[in-house]
Amino acid sequence: MGATSRRLLFWTPRVLCIAFAMFLSLFAWDVFGEGLGFWKTAAALLIHLTPTFIVIGLLALAWRWEWIGAVGFVGAGGLYAKIAWGHPNFILTISGPLFVLAILFLINWFKHAELHRAV
């Protein structure tokens, strides 16, 4: 495996996870159109951003320990699929990227020594 492909394999799940967290945070914008007061809007925003905080927390752990990312993102994707059961478009949109991230972090974990030598 060349140095470029090692770097690509190392950075891809991390960059995609950041992009996915940004995508999830877009769903929080709807709290501003509800006409709530400041404190209720702040509370609703915090609640809507909780999934984003979870993804960022998993990324922070997975950055160093890839196996945590593999297990955590599978768990998050499975939990969301269970919660959104009956809405296949929602499951595909949210759980699908989480499962892809889990696979990428699993590959990173299997190739940990080789990838960290390149970065």
C-alpha positions, -999 to +999 in steps of 0.1 A: +000+000+000+014+033-011+018+064+012-010+082-006-035+054-002-025+050+035-032+087+040-065+085+021-076+055+041-066+072+074-084+106+067-115+094+048-135+082+078-125+113+099-134+138+072-167+120+063-176+119+100-171+157+103-192+162+072-219+139+086-220+158+119-225+190+099-253+173+079-270+163+112-267+198+126-287+211+097-318+195+112-315+218+142-324+249+122-361+242+124-362+254+161-357+290+150-390+290+130-411+279+160-414+314+175-403+303+210-387+325+235-349+327+239-346+300+266-370+276+250-353+280+217-319+274+234-332+243+250-348+230+218-315+237+199-296+217+225-319+188+222-318+189+184-280+190+184-276+160+208-271+135+179-244+158+165-227+159+199-228+121+200-213+118+166-185+143+175-179+125+207-176+091+189-152+107+164-131+121+192-127+086+206-124+069+172-096+093+162-073+075+185-090+042+190-105+031+157-123+001+172-144+024+194-155+041+162-164+008+145-184-004+175-199+030+183-211+039+148-226+004+144-244+009+177-256+044+168-268+033+133-286+003+148-302+024+175-314+050+150-328+022+127-347+008+156-361+042+166-371+051+130-384+017+121-411+020+095-394+050+078-369+034+054-359+067+039-349+081+073-331+049+082-311+050+049-303+087+053-290+085+089-281+049+096-265+043+062-237+068+067-232+056+102-227+020+090-203+033+063-183+051+090-182+020+111-168-001+082-142+026+075-131+028+111-130-010+112-107-011+083-086+016+100-084-006+131-073-036+111-045-016+094-037+006+124+001+000+125+005+005+088-017+036+087-001+054+117+033+048+103+023+069+072+006+098+090 
